[in-house]
């Protein structure tokens, strides 16, 4: 899917998708991987911080 998006946004010239298509594709792949890594980190942190406390006792007046 990523390669298709990069190919569709690349200008067409003497080379089918431009002279630096491989660099554009690699940059897009690096960005996608970084995004996945960040989202995994956020999910892990979120699961650890949002667990309910087992010793919850409401205050009574």
mmCIF file of the N, C-alpha and C atoms, coordinates in Angstrom:
data_MODEL
# 
_entry.id   MODEL 
# 
loop_
_atom_site.group_PDB 
_atom_site.id 
_atom_site.type_symbol 
_atom_site.label_atom_id 
_atom_site.label_alt_id 
_atom_site.label_comp_id 
_atom_site.label_asym_id 
_atom_site.label_entity_id 
_atom_site.label_seq_id 
_atom_site.pdbx_PDB_ins_code 
_atom_site.Cartn_x 
_atom_site.Cartn_y 
_atom_site.Cartn_z 
_atom_site.occupancy 
_atom_site.B_iso_or_equiv 
_atom_site.pdbx_formal_charge 
_atom_site.auth_seq_id 
_atom_site.auth_comp_id 
_atom_site.auth_asym_id 
_atom_site.auth_atom_id 
_atom_site.pdbx_PDB_model_num 
ATOM 1   N N  . UNK A 1 1  ? 0.837   -1.182 0.000   1.00 0.00 ? 1  UNK A N  1 
ATOM 2   C CA . UNK A 1 1  ? 0.000   0.000  0.000   1.00 0.00 ? 1  UNK A CA 1 
ATOM 3   C C  . UNK A 1 1  ? 0.882   1.247  0.000   1.00 0.00 ? 1  UNK A C  1 
ATOM 4   N N  . UNK A 1 2  ? 1.932   1.225  0.801   1.00 0.00 ? 2  UNK A N  1 
ATOM 5   C CA . UNK A 1 2  ? 2.823   2.376  0.885   1.00 0.00 ? 2  UNK A CA 1 
ATOM 6   C C  . UNK A 1 2  ? 3.503   2.645  -0.449  1.00 0.00 ? 2  UNK A C  1 
ATOM 7   N N  . UNK A 1 3  ? 3.986   1.599  -1.096  1.00 0.00 ? 3  UNK A N  1 
ATOM 8   C CA . UNK A 1 3  ? 4.629   1.766  -2.396  1.00 0.00 ? 3  UNK A CA 1 
ATOM 9   C C  . UNK A 1 3  ? 3.672   2.331  -3.433  1.00 0.00 ? 3  UNK A C  1 
ATOM 10  N N  . UNK A 1 4  ? 2.422   1.914  -3.368  1.00 0.00 ? 4  UNK A N  1 
ATOM 11  C CA . UNK A 1 4  ? 1.419   2.421  -4.311  1.00 0.00 ? 4  UNK A CA 1 
ATOM 12  C C  . UNK A 1 4  ? 1.187   3.909  -4.084  1.00 0.00 ? 4  UNK A C  1 
ATOM 13  N N  . UNK A 1 5  ? 1.077   4.335  -2.825  1.00 0.00 ? 5  UNK A N  1 
ATOM 14  C CA . UNK A 1 5  ? 0.880   5.757  -2.525  1.00 0.00 ? 5  UNK A CA 1 
ATOM 15  C C  . UNK A 1 5  ? 2.075   6.587  -2.988  1.00 0.00 ? 5  UNK A C  1 
ATOM 16  N N  . UNK A 1 6  ? 3.277   6.080  -2.754  1.00 0.00 ? 6  UNK A N  1 
ATOM 17  C CA . UNK A 1 6  ? 4.471   6.802  -3.182  1.00 0.00 ? 6  UNK A CA 1 
ATOM 18  C C  . UNK A 1 6  ? 4.534   6.869  -4.708  1.00 0.00 ? 6  UNK A C  1 
ATOM 19  N N  . UNK A 1 7  ? 4.149   5.796  -5.375  1.00 0.00 ? 7  UNK A N  1 
ATOM 20  C CA . UNK A 1 7  ? 4.175   5.773  -6.839  1.00 0.00 ? 7  UNK A CA 1 
ATOM 21  C C  . UNK A 1 7  ? 3.147   6.738  -7.420  1.00 0.00 ? 7  UNK A C  1 
ATOM 22  N N  . UNK A 1 8  ? 1.970   6.805  -6.803  1.00 0.00 ? 8  UNK A N  1 
ATOM 23  C CA . UNK A 1 8  ? 0.929   7.695  -7.320  1.00 0.00 ? 8  UNK A CA 1 
ATOM 24  C C  . UNK A 1 8  ? 1.285   9.166  -7.141  1.00 0.00 ? 8  UNK A C  1 
ATOM 25  N N  . UNK A 1 9  ? 2.030   9.495  -6.093  1.00 0.00 ? 9  UNK A N  1 
ATOM 26  C CA . UNK A 1 9  ? 2.363   10.899 -5.851  1.00 0.00 ? 9  UNK A CA 1 
ATOM 27  C C  . UNK A 1 9  ? 3.640   11.339 -6.562  1.00 0.00 ? 9  UNK A C  1 
ATOM 28  N N  . UNK A 1 10 ? 4.385   10.403 -7.159  1.00 0.00 ? 10 UNK A N  1 
ATOM 29  C CA . UNK A 1 10 ? 5.637   10.742 -7.838  1.00 0.00 ? 10 UNK A CA 1 
ATOM 30  C C  . UNK A 1 10 ? 5.347   11.287 -9.239  1.00 0.00 ? 10 UNK A C  1 
ATOM 31  N N  . UNK A 1 11 ? 6.082   12.325 -9.653  1.00 0.00 ? 11 UNK A N  1 
ATOM 32  C CA . UNK A 1 11 ? 5.886   12.860 -11.005 1.00 0.00 ? 11 UNK A CA 1 
ATOM 33  C C  . UNK A 1 11 ? 6.465   11.897 -12.047 1.00 0.00 ? 11 UNK A C  1 
ATOM 34  N N  . UNK A 1 12 ? 5.824   11.837 -13.191 1.00 0.00 ? 12 UNK A N  1 
ATOM 35  C CA . UNK A 1 12 ? 6.288   10.967 -14.271 1.00 0.00 ? 12 UNK A CA 1 
ATOM 36  C C  . UNK A 1 12 ? 7.183   11.788 -15.199 1.00 0.00 ? 12 UNK A C  1 
ATOM 37  N N  . UNK A 1 13 ? 8.381   11.258 -15.492 1.00 0.00 ? 13 UNK A N  1 
ATOM 38  C CA . UNK A 1 13 ? 9.314   11.936 -16.397 1.00 0.00 ? 13 UNK A CA 1 
ATOM 39  C C  . UNK A 1 13 ? 10.070  10.878 -17.194 1.00 0.00 ? 13 UNK A C  1 
ATOM 40  N N  . UNK A 1 14 ? 11.341  11.103 -17.500 1.00 0.00 ? 14 UNK A N  1 
ATOM 41  C CA . UNK A 1 14 ? 12.121  10.138 -18.275 1.00 0.00 ? 14 UNK A CA 1 
ATOM 42  C C  . UNK A 1 14 ? 12.144  8.771  -17.598 1.00 0.00 ? 14 UNK A C  1 
ATOM 43  N N  . UNK A 1 15 ? 12.294  8.782  -16.284 1.00 0.00 ? 15 UNK A N  1 
ATOM 44  C CA . UNK A 1 15 ? 12.153  7.557  -15.512 1.00 0.00 ? 15 UNK A CA 1 
ATOM 45  C C  . UNK A 1 15 ? 10.672  7.481  -15.149 1.00 0.00 ? 15 UNK A C  1 
ATOM 46  N N  . UNK A 1 16 ? 10.151  6.308  -15.016 1.00 0.00 ? 16 UNK A N  1 
ATOM 47  C CA . UNK A 1 16 ? 8.702   6.173  -14.844 1.00 0.00 ? 16 UNK A CA 1 
ATOM 48  C C  . UNK A 1 16 ? 8.170   6.982  -13.663 1.00 0.00 ? 16 UNK A C  1 
ATOM 49  N N  . UNK A 1 17 ? 8.822   6.891  -12.512 1.00 0.00 ? 17 UNK A N  1 
ATOM 50  C CA . UNK A 1 17 ? 8.346   7.614  -11.330 1.00 0.00 ? 17 UNK A CA 1 
ATOM 51  C C  . UNK A 1 17 ? 9.348   8.654  -10.843 1.00 0.00 ? 17 UNK A C  1 
ATOM 52  N N  . UNK A 1 18 ? 10.190  9.143  -11.704 1.00 0.00 ? 18 UNK A N  1 
ATOM 53  C CA . UNK A 1 18 ? 11.159  10.163 -11.327 1.00 0.00 ? 18 UNK A CA 1 
ATOM 54  C C  . UNK A 1 18 ? 12.517  9.553  -11.026 1.00 0.00 ? 18 UNK A C  1 
ATOM 55  N N  . UNK A 1 19 ? 13.554  10.371 -11.084 1.00 0.00 ? 19 UNK A N  1 
ATOM 56  C CA . UNK A 1 19 ? 14.915  9.852  -10.911 1.00 0.00 ? 19 UNK A CA 1 
ATOM 57  C C  . UNK A 1 19 ? 15.235  9.426  -9.481  1.00 0.00 ? 19 UNK A C  1 
ATOM 58  N N  . UNK A 1 20 ? 14.514  9.940  -8.502  1.00 0.00 ? 20 UNK A N  1 
ATOM 59  C CA . UNK A 1 20 ? 14.829  9.612  -7.106  1.00 0.00 ? 20 UNK A CA 1 
ATOM 60  C C  . UNK A 1 20 ? 13.695  8.846  -6.427  1.00 0.00 ? 20 UNK A C  1 
ATOM 61  N N  . UNK A 1 21 ? 12.988  8.021  -7.200  1.00 0.00 ? 21 UNK A N  1 
ATOM 62  C CA . UNK A 1 21 ? 11.853  7.285  -6.643  1.00 0.00 ? 21 UNK A CA 1 
ATOM 63  C C  . UNK A 1 21 ? 12.280  6.336  -5.537  1.00 0.00 ? 21 UNK A C  1 
ATOM 64  N N  . UNK A 1 22 ? 13.417  5.673  -5.696  1.00 0.00 ? 22 UNK A N  1 
ATOM 65  C CA . UNK A 1 22 ? 13.855  4.724  -4.663  1.00 0.00 ? 22 UNK A CA 1 
ATOM 66  C C  . UNK A 1 22 ? 14.109  5.449  -3.344  1.00 0.00 ? 22 UNK A C  1 
ATOM 67  N N  . UNK A 1 23 ? 14.669  6.651  -3.411  1.00 0.00 ? 23 UNK A N  1 
ATOM 68  C CA . UNK A 1 23 ? 14.900  7.431  -2.190  1.00 0.00 ? 23 UNK A CA 1 
ATOM 69  C C  . UNK A 1 23 ? 13.575  7.867  -1.566  1.00 0.00 ? 23 UNK A C  1 
ATOM 70  N N  . UNK A 1 24 ? 12.623  8.271  -2.397  1.00 0.00 ? 24 UNK A N  1 
ATOM 71  C CA . UNK A 1 24 ? 11.307  8.675  -1.904  1.00 0.00 ? 24 UNK A CA 1 
ATOM 72  C C  . UNK A 1 24 ? 10.606  7.502  -1.233  1.00 0.00 ? 24 UNK A C  1 
ATOM 73  N N  . UNK A 1 25 ? 10.679  6.334  -1.848  1.00 0.00 ? 25 UNK A N  1 
ATOM 74  C CA . UNK A 1 25 ? 10.048  5.143  -1.291  1.00 0.00 ? 25 UNK A CA 1 
ATOM 75  C C  . UNK A 1 25 ? 10.702  4.748  0.030   1.00 0.00 ? 25 UNK A C  1 
ATOM 76  N N  . UNK A 1 26 ? 12.029  4.778  0.093   1.00 0.00 ? 26 UNK A N  1 
ATOM 77  C CA . UNK A 1 26 ? 12.725  4.439  1.335   1.00 0.00 ? 26 UNK A CA 1 
ATOM 78  C C  . UNK A 1 26 ? 12.365  5.414  2.451   1.00 0.00 ? 26 UNK A C  1 
ATOM 79  N N  . UNK A 1 27 ? 12.277  6.700  2.130   1.00 0.00 ? 27 UNK A N  1 
ATOM 80  C CA . UNK A 1 27 ? 11.913  7.701  3.135   1.00 0.00 ? 27 UNK A CA 1 
ATOM 81  C C  . UNK A 1 27 ? 10.497  7.457  3.649   1.00 0.00 ? 27 UNK A C  1 
ATOM 82  N N  . UNK A 1 28 ? 9.585   7.110  2.761   1.00 0.00 ? 28 UNK A N  1 
ATOM 83  C CA . UNK A 1 28 ? 8.208   6.821  3.171   1.00 0.00 ? 28 UNK A CA 1 
ATOM 84  C C  . UNK A 1 28 ? 8.157   5.585  4.063   1.00 0.00 ? 28 UNK A C  1 
ATOM 85  N N  . UNK A 1 29 ? 8.954   4.576  3.747   1.00 0.00 ? 29 UNK A N  1 
ATOM 86  C CA . UNK A 1 29 ? 8.986   3.364  4.561   1.00 0.00 ? 29 UNK A CA 1 
ATOM 87  C C  . UNK A 1 29 ? 9.560   3.647  5.944   1.00 0.00 ? 29 UNK A C  1 
ATOM 88  N N  . UNK A 1 30 ? 10.590  4.483  6.017   1.00 0.00 ? 30 UNK A N  1 
ATOM 89  C CA . UNK A 1 30 ? 11.174  4.850  7.307   1.00 0.00 ? 30 UNK A CA 1 
ATOM 90  C C  . UNK A 1 30 ? 10.152  5.601  8.154   1.00 0.00 ? 30 UNK A C  1 
ATOM 91  N N  . UNK A 1 31 ? 9.417   6.514  7.528   1.00 0.00 ? 31 UNK A N  1 
ATOM 92  C CA . UNK A 1 31 ? 8.387   7.269  8.255   1.00 0.00 ? 31 UNK A CA 1 
ATOM 93  C C  . UNK A 1 31 ? 7.290   6.346  8.760   1.00 0.00 ? 31 UNK A C  1 
ATOM 94  N N  . UNK A 1 32 ? 6.875   5.408  7.932   1.00 0.00 ? 32 UNK A N  1 
ATOM 95  C CA . UNK A 1 32 ? 5.827   4.480  8.348   1.00 0.00 ? 32 UNK A CA 1 
ATOM 96  C C  . UNK A 1 32 ? 6.298   3.617  9.518   1.00 0.00 ? 32 UNK A C  1 
ATOM 97  N N  . UNK A 1 33 ? 7.532   3.131  9.463   1.00 0.00 ? 33 UNK A N  1 
ATOM 98  C CA . UNK A 1 33 ? 8.071   2.304  10.543  1.00 0.00 ? 33 UNK A CA 1 
ATOM 99  C C  . UNK A 1 33 ? 8.180   3.112  11.828  1.00 0.00 ? 33 UNK A C  1 
ATOM 100 N N  . UNK A 1 34 ? 8.629   4.352  11.732  1.00 0.00 ? 34 UNK A N  1 
ATOM 101 C CA . UNK A 1 34 ? 8.733   5.202  12.919  1.00 0.00 ? 34 UNK A CA 1 
ATOM 102 C C  . UNK A 1 34 ? 7.355   5.438  13.530  1.00 0.00 ? 34 UNK A C  1 
ATOM 103 N N  . UNK A 1 35 ? 6.361   5.640  12.694  1.00 0.00 ? 35 UNK A N  1 
ATOM 104 C CA . UNK A 1 35 ? 4.996   5.819  13.190  1.00 0.00 ? 35 UNK A CA 1 
ATOM 105 C C  . UNK A 1 35 ? 4.486   4.584  13.910  1.00 0.00 ? 35 UNK A C  1 
ATOM 106 N N  . UNK A 1 36 ? 4.773   3.402  13.358  1.00 0.00 ? 36 UNK A N  1 
ATOM 107 C CA . UNK A 1 36 ? 4.360   2.162  14.030  1.00 0.00 ? 36 UNK A CA 1 
ATOM 108 C C  . UNK A 1 36 ? 5.070   2.013  15.364  1.00 0.00 ? 36 UNK A C  1 
ATOM 109 N N  . UNK A 1 37 ? 6.365   2.323  15.406  1.00 0.00 ? 37 UNK A N  1 
ATOM 110 C CA . UNK A 1 37 ? 7.121   2.211  16.653  1.00 0.00 ? 37 UNK A CA 1 
ATOM 111 C C  . UNK A 1 37 ? 6.573   3.151  17.716  1.00 0.00 ? 37 UNK A C  1 
ATOM 112 N N  . UNK A 1 38 ? 6.247   4.373  17.324  1.00 0.00 ? 38 UNK A N  1 
ATOM 113 C CA . UNK A 1 38 ? 5.701   5.345  18.273  1.00 0.00 ? 38 UNK A CA 1 
ATOM 114 C C  . UNK A 1 38 ? 4.348   4.882  18.777  1.00 0.00 ? 38 UNK A C  1 
ATOM 115 N N  . UNK A 1 39 ? 3.497   4.391  17.886  1.00 0.00 ? 39 UNK A N  1 
ATOM 116 C CA . UNK A 1 39 ? 2.166   3.955  18.324  1.00 0.00 ? 39 UNK A CA 1 
ATOM 117 C C  . UNK A 1 39 ? 2.260   2.741  19.235  1.00 0.00 ? 39 UNK A C  1 
ATOM 118 N N  . UNK A 1 40 ? 3.205   1.832  18.993  1.00 0.00 ? 40 UNK A N  1 
ATOM 119 C CA . UNK A 1 40 ? 3.394   0.691  19.892  1.00 0.00 ? 40 UNK A CA 1 
ATOM 120 C C  . UNK A 1 40 ? 3.834   1.172  21.262  1.00 0.00 ? 40 UNK A C  1 
ATOM 121 N N  . UNK A 1 41 ? 4.729   2.149  21.305  1.00 0.00 ? 41 UNK A N  1 
ATOM 122 C CA . UNK A 1 41 ? 5.208   2.690  22.572  1.00 0.00 ? 41 UNK A CA 1 
ATOM 123 C C  . UNK A 1 41 ? 4.063   3.340  23.326  1.00 0.00 ? 41 UNK A C  1 
ATOM 124 N N  . UNK A 1 42 ? 3.244   4.118  22.639  1.00 0.00 ? 42 UNK A N  1 
ATOM 125 C CA . UNK A 1 42 ? 2.118   4.783  23.291  1.00 0.00 ? 42 UNK A CA 1 
ATOM 126 C C  . UNK A 1 42 ? 1.107   3.773  23.807  1.00 0.00 ? 42 UNK A C  1 
ATOM 127 N N  . UNK A 1 43 ? 0.839   2.713  23.057  1.00 0.00 ? 43 UNK A N  1 
ATOM 128 C CA . UNK A 1 43 ? -0.096  1.694  23.513  1.00 0.00 ? 43 UNK A CA 1 
ATOM 129 C C  . UNK A 1 43 ? 0.433   0.984  24.747  1.00 0.00 ? 43 UNK A C  1 
ATOM 130 N N  . UNK A 1 44 ? 1.714   0.677  24.773  1.00 0.00 ? 44 UNK A N  1 
ATOM 131 C CA . UNK A 1 44 ? 2.307   0.009  25.920  1.00 0.00 ? 44 UNK A CA 1 
ATOM 132 C C  . UNK A 1 44 ? 2.223   0.895  27.150  1.00 0.00 ? 44 UNK A C  1 
ATOM 133 N N  . UNK A 1 45 ? 2.573   2.147  27.012  1.00 0.00 ? 45 UNK A N  1 
ATOM 134 C CA . UNK A 1 45 ? 2.507   3.079  28.131  1.00 0.00 ? 45 UNK A CA 1 
ATOM 135 C C  . UNK A 1 45 ? 1.068   3.252  28.573  1.00 0.00 ? 45 UNK A C  1 
ATOM 136 N N  . UNK A 1 46 ? 0.148   3.369  27.632  1.00 0.00 ? 46 UNK A N  1 
ATOM 137 C CA . UNK A 1 46 ? -1.259  3.548  27.955  1.00 0.00 ? 46 UNK A CA 1 
ATOM 138 C C  . UNK A 1 46 ? -1.813  2.377  28.746  1.00 0.00 ? 46 UNK A C  1 
ATOM 139 N N  . UNK A 1 47 ? -1.460  1.167  28.387  1.00 0.00 ? 47 UNK A N  1 
ATOM 140 C CA . UNK A 1 47 ? -1.955  -0.008 29.097  1.00 0.00 ? 47 UNK A CA 1 
ATOM 141 C C  . UNK A 1 47 ? -1.422  -0.035 30.522  1.00 0.00 ? 47 UNK A C  1 
ATOM 142 N N  . UNK A 1 48 ? -0.194  0.379  30.719  1.00 0.00 ? 48 UNK A N  1 
ATOM 143 C CA . UNK A 1 48 ? 0.384   0.351  32.060  1.00 0.00 ? 48 UNK A CA 1 
ATOM 144 C C  . UNK A 1 48 ? -0.224  1.423  32.953  1.00 0.00 ? 48 UNK A C  1 
ATOM 145 N N  . UNK A 1 49 ? -0.524  2.580  32.408  1.00 0.00 ? 49 UNK A N  1 
ATOM 146 C CA . UNK A 1 49 ? -1.000  3.674  33.246  1.00 0.00 ? 49 UNK A CA 1 
ATOM 147 C C  . UNK A 1 49 ? -2.505  3.660  33.453  1.00 0.00 ? 49 UNK A C  1 
ATOM 148 N N  . UNK A 1 50 ? -3.256  2.945  32.626  1.00 0.00 ? 50 UNK A N  1 
ATOM 149 C CA . UNK A 1 50 ? -4.706  2.976  32.738  1.00 0.00 ? 50 UNK A CA 1 
ATOM 150 C C  . UNK A 1 50 ? -5.292  1.748  33.430  1.00 0.00 ? 50 UNK A C  1 
ATOM 151 N N  . UNK A 1 51 ? -4.460  0.939  34.074  1.00 0.00 ? 51 UNK A N  1 
ATOM 152 C CA . UNK A 1 51 ? -4.984  -0.213 34.784  1.00 0.00 ? 51 UNK A CA 1 
ATOM 153 C C  . UNK A 1 51 ? -5.678  0.250  36.062  1.00 0.00 ? 51 UNK A C  1 
ATOM 154 N N  . UNK A 1 52 ? -6.833  -0.330 36.390  1.00 0.00 ? 52 UNK A N  1 
ATOM 155 C CA . UNK A 1 52 ? -7.535  0.076  37.616  1.00 0.00 ? 52 UNK A CA 1 
ATOM 156 C C  . UNK A 1 52 ? -6.769  -0.364 38.858  1.00 0.00 ? 52 UNK A C  1 
ATOM 157 N N  . UNK A 1 53 ? -6.906  0.406  39.893  1.00 0.00 ? 53 UNK A N  1 
ATOM 158 C CA . UNK A 1 53 ? -6.254  0.077  41.158  1.00 0.00 ? 53 UNK A CA 1 
ATOM 159 C C  . UNK A 1 53 ? -7.079  -0.969 41.887  1.00 0.00 ? 53 UNK A C  1 
ATOM 160 N N  . UNK A 1 54 ? -6.444  -1.992 42.412  1.00 0.00 ? 54 UNK A N  1 
ATOM 161 C CA . UNK A 1 54 ? -7.150  -3.074 43.089  1.00 0.00 ? 54 UNK A CA 1 
ATOM 162 C C  . UNK A 1 54 ? -7.560  -2.676 44.503  1.00 0.00 ? 54 UNK A C  1 
ATOM 163 N N  . UNK A 1 55 ? -6.914  -1.681 45.078  1.00 0.00 ? 55 UNK A N  1 
ATOM 164 C CA . UNK A 1 55 ? -7.186  -1.311 46.470  1.00 0.00 ? 55 UNK A CA 1 
ATOM 165 C C  . UNK A 1 55 ? -8.022  -0.047 46.559  1.00 0.00 ? 55 UNK A C  1 
ATOM 166 N N  . UNK A 1 56 ? -8.947  0.156  45.649  1.00 0.00 ? 56 UNK A N  1 
ATOM 167 C CA . UNK A 1 56 ? -9.786  1.350  45.662  1.00 0.00 ? 56 UNK A CA 1 
ATOM 168 C C  . UNK A 1 56 ? -10.855 1.204  46.733  1.00 0.00 ? 56 UNK A C  1 
ATOM 169 N N  . UNK A 1 57 ? -10.929 2.178  47.606  1.00 0.00 ? 57 UNK A N  1 
ATOM 170 C CA . UNK A 1 57 ? -12.004 2.188  48.602  1.00 0.00 ? 57 UNK A CA 1 
ATOM 171 C C  . UNK A 1 57 ? -12.543 3.607  48.689  1.00 0.00 ? 57 UNK A C  1 
ATOM 172 N N  . UNK A 1 58 ? -13.830 3.790  48.413  1.00 0.00 ? 58 UNK A N  1 
ATOM 173 C CA . UNK A 1 58 ? -14.398 5.143  48.443  1.00 0.00 ? 58 UNK A CA 1 
ATOM 174 C C  . UNK A 1 58 ? -14.433 5.694  49.862  1.00 0.00 ? 58 UNK A C  1 
ATOM 175 N N  . UNK A 1 59 ? -14.274 6.987  49.964  1.00 0.00 ? 59 UNK A N  1 
ATOM 176 C CA . UNK A 1 59 ? -14.338 7.644  51.267  1.00 0.00 ? 59 UNK A CA 1 
ATOM 177 C C  . UNK A 1 59 ? -15.795 7.735  51.700  1.00 0.00 ? 59 UNK A C  1 
ATOM 178 N N  . UNK A 1 60 ? -16.058 7.442  52.950  1.00 0.00 ? 60 UNK A N  1 
ATOM 179 C CA . UNK A 1 60 ? -17.426 7.556  53.466  1.00 0.00 ? 60 UNK A CA 1 
ATOM 180 C C  . UNK A 1 60 ? -17.477 8.693  54.451  1.00 0.00 ? 60 UNK A C  1 
ATOM 181 N N  . UNK A 1 61 ? -18.573 9.405  54.451  1.00 0.00 ? 61 UNK A N  1 
ATOM 182 C CA . UNK A 1 61 ? -18.695 10.555 55.341  1.00 0.00 ? 61 UNK A CA 1 
ATOM 183 C C  . UNK A 1 61 ? -19.500 10.230 56.557  1.00 0.00 ? 61 UNK A C  1 
# 
